[in-house]
């Protein structure tokens, strides 16, 4: 009769311990990265008439000259900092709508700006102004004097750095930055862009997402599927939760902490909007490539439907405001400037919120989310953008753009 071998004395003790550890690890992982299923239909829908706070610019304002304003931030005292990309300056507006100061000026020297496109307020009280390419973050003191720079990324021979967006959370920078290289022999470029968490000197602490792409300058292609990246739409809450969109064709939002660990994924049953031929044509109409003075044709590989999610914003209290593809300005009822799916910090679908804005023109205006309470109406912003871009176009197009330009007006609104 054969006898079974006896186990090692410690084996019978270790096996249940190891099994318990494994179960705890798996359970912890599932809790950290659980899917949260949102209802397909909003629990409730609400339409709100925004209340005007102040306005600057436009035909009747002789005190404030605006070029192209597309973004702004507010400080704790209610002052608003308008970034003018065309005039390369920051306008400071009081809570009552009075001009306080103009910071920065066009140039490449200390404290000077060159076509900036973003800004944020630092804990030190300084204003950080973002120049995308070449990547540069210029610090301005509140009195307008130069405050130094933040270096993002490391420069090396044959490459370039760029900065797209930055936010300040818990003493850290969160933003999309990247690096590119160009091969003169092949005529191809390669870019690597990341959404990452950095210290205040621009050193990376944690990578959230990464996207790599190659472009052939001999054969320009707009490939919508290849261009998609999880960091196309992202936002970070004051509480330190980073939201991204991991899938183009699904209503899905990843939530991570500042270490990059996945907390959960918000999901909702959703079918993206189907495009018609005019929609697809409009995606490439504004794309202009001129090489050695000659316009180059762009091969288009557009998709037949919109991305499910087209915008993410976070309120000061941590609520997530999602703009889905049916919330585009052109899809909204007349007189409405924005519509959001509002989701609690815990992942509950609170409501669908529609904002009515007086005299809102979806073809020329935009409504900018600021903090969940304040929203900035940019009247005639498309005309202002076209006027700025006229200098990059051919002679006949430039004259048409200038003739159609309407003065930009900024109107601050708040929820009642």
Buried (B, 14 or more C-beta within 10 A) or exposed (E): EEEEEEEEEEEEEEEEEEEEEEEEEEEEEEEEBEEBEBEEEBEEEEEEEBEEBBBBBBEEBEEBBBBBBBBBBBBEEEBBBBBBBBBBBBBBBBBEBEBEBBBBBEEEEEBBBEEBBBBBBBEEEBBBBBBBBEBBBBBBBBEBEBBBBBBBBEEEEEBBBBBBBBBBBEEBBBBBBBBBBBEEEEEBBBBBBBBBBBEBEBEBBBEBBBBEBEBEBEEBEBBBEEBBBBBBBBBBBBEBBBBBBBBBBBBBBBBBBBEBEBBBBBBBEBEBBEBEEEBBEEBBEEEEEEEEEEEEEEEBEBBEBBBBBBBBBBBBEBBBBBBBBBBBBEBBEEBBBBBBBBBEBEBBBBBBBBBBBEEBBBEBBBBBBBBBEBBBBBBBBBBBBBBBBBEEBEEEBBEEBEEEBBBBBBBBBEEE
